[in-house]
Amino acid sequence: MTLRPTLLVLGLFLAGCATPAQRITAKLIDVGVPPPQAQCMGDRLGTRLSLSQLKRLDEISRINGGRPDRMNIGQIARALDDPRDPAVVAEVIRAGVGCLF
């Protein structure tokens, strides 16, 4: 019985070790971006965004209201649109288009 709490703690510890790129990739896949494109975008966005922008991008899992509907890059960009920080949208679009090919 003591093995279960140990595994839970270990799982939480390892989840905290995920890189920004890995977290972005997982969030993009959650909202329906195909895994290869999500991986490419996660790698690019993980190195180009500031910490505050990464936090903003982390909100994409809530964009779709938890529904499993597939979103395209334009829909994600519109949902992230914030006049205080237009760079997030620009980077998402740049990464999305760059990772299509």
Secondary structure per residue as TSV (DSSP state, phi and psi in degrees):
chain	resnum	aa	ss	phi	psi
A	1	M	-	360.0	-28.9
A	2	T	T	-76.8	-11.7
A	3	L	H	-69.1	-36.6
A	4	R	H	-60.6	-50.6
A	5	P	H	-61.6	-35.0
A	6	T	H	-64.2	-43.1
A	7	L	H	-66.0	-37.3
A	8	L	H	-62.7	-46.5
A	9	V	H	-63.3	-42.3
A	10	L	H	-62.7	-42.8
A	11	G	H	-62.1	-42.5
A	12	L	H	-65.0	-39.3
A	13	F	H	-62.9	-46.0
A	14	L	H	-67.7	-35.2
A	15	A	H	-63.5	-33.2
A	16	G	T	-70.7	-15.9
A	17	C	T	-88.5	-3.8
A	18	A	-	-63.4	139.1
A	19	T	-	-76.2	162.6
A	20	P	H	-55.7	-39.6
A	21	A	H	-62.1	-40.4
A	22	Q	H	-67.6	-39.3
A	23	R	H	-67.9	-41.3
A	24	I	H	-62.5	-45.6
A	25	T	H	-56.7	-47.1
A	26	A	H	-62.3	-42.1
A	27	K	H	-65.8	-41.0
A	28	L	H	-64.2	-40.9
A	29	I	H	-63.9	-39.2
A	30	D	H	-59.4	-33.8
A	31	V	T	-94.4	6.4
A	32	G	T	106.6	5.3
A	33	V	-	-73.0	133.4
A	34	P	-	-56.3	138.8
A	35	P	H	-50.8	-43.6
A	36	P	H	-63.1	-40.9
A	37	Q	H	-69.1	-39.7
A	38	A	H	-62.3	-40.8
A	39	Q	H	-63.0	-46.0
A	40	C	H	-61.2	-46.8
A	41	M	H	-65.5	-41.2
A	42	G	H	-59.6	-43.2
A	43	D	H	-61.6	-44.4
A	44	R	H	-69.0	-47.7
A	45	L	H	-69.8	-31.7
A	46	G	H	-62.7	-26.3
A	47	T	H	-99.0	-17.3
A	48	R	H	-99.0	-18.7
A	49	L	S	-99.0	148.7
A	50	S	-	-75.6	171.2
A	51	L	H	-59.6	-43.4
A	52	S	H	-66.4	-35.5
A	53	Q	H	-69.4	-36.9
A	54	L	H	-63.4	-38.7
A	55	K	H	-64.3	-40.3
A	56	R	H	-63.5	-43.9
A	57	L	H	-66.4	-28.9
A	58	D	T	-62.1	-20.0
A	59	E	T	-75.5	-6.3
A	60	I	H	-63.3	-21.4
A	61	S	H	-67.9	-20.8
A	62	R	H	-97.3	-8.1
A	63	I	H	-57.0	-46.1
A	64	N	T	-89.1	12.3
A	65	G	T	64.0	24.9
A	66	G	T	78.4	0.5
A	67	R	-	-76.1	146.8
A	68	P	-	-81.7	12.2
A	69	D	-	-60.6	144.8
A	70	R	-	-78.9	134.3
A	71	M	-	-113.1	144.8
A	72	N	-	-94.4	174.2
A	73	I	H	-62.3	-38.3
A	74	G	H	-61.8	-42.4
A	75	Q	H	-64.8	-40.5
A	76	I	H	-63.8	-45.0
A	77	A	H	-62.0	-43.5
A	78	R	H	-63.2	-38.2
A	79	A	H	-69.1	-29.6
A	80	L	H	-88.0	-7.2
A	81	D	-	-56.6	125.6
A	82	D	-	-146.6	117.2
A	83	P	T	-60.4	-19.9
A	84	R	T	-75.0	-21.5
A	85	D	-	-149.3	75.8
A	86	P	T	-70.8	-12.0
A	87	A	H	-64.4	-30.9
A	88	V	H	-61.5	-47.4
A	89	V	H	-62.9	-44.4
A	90	A	H	-59.7	-43.2
A	91	E	H	-68.5	-39.3
A	92	V	H	-62.8	-45.2
A	93	I	H	-65.2	-44.9
A	94	R	H	-59.3	-46.2
A	95	A	H	-67.7	-41.3
A	96	G	H	-61.6	-45.0
A	97	V	H	-69.5	-43.1
A	98	G	H	-64.0	-27.1
A	99	C	T	-93.0	-0.4
A	100	L	-	-74.2	-25.8
A	101	F	-	-107.1	360.0
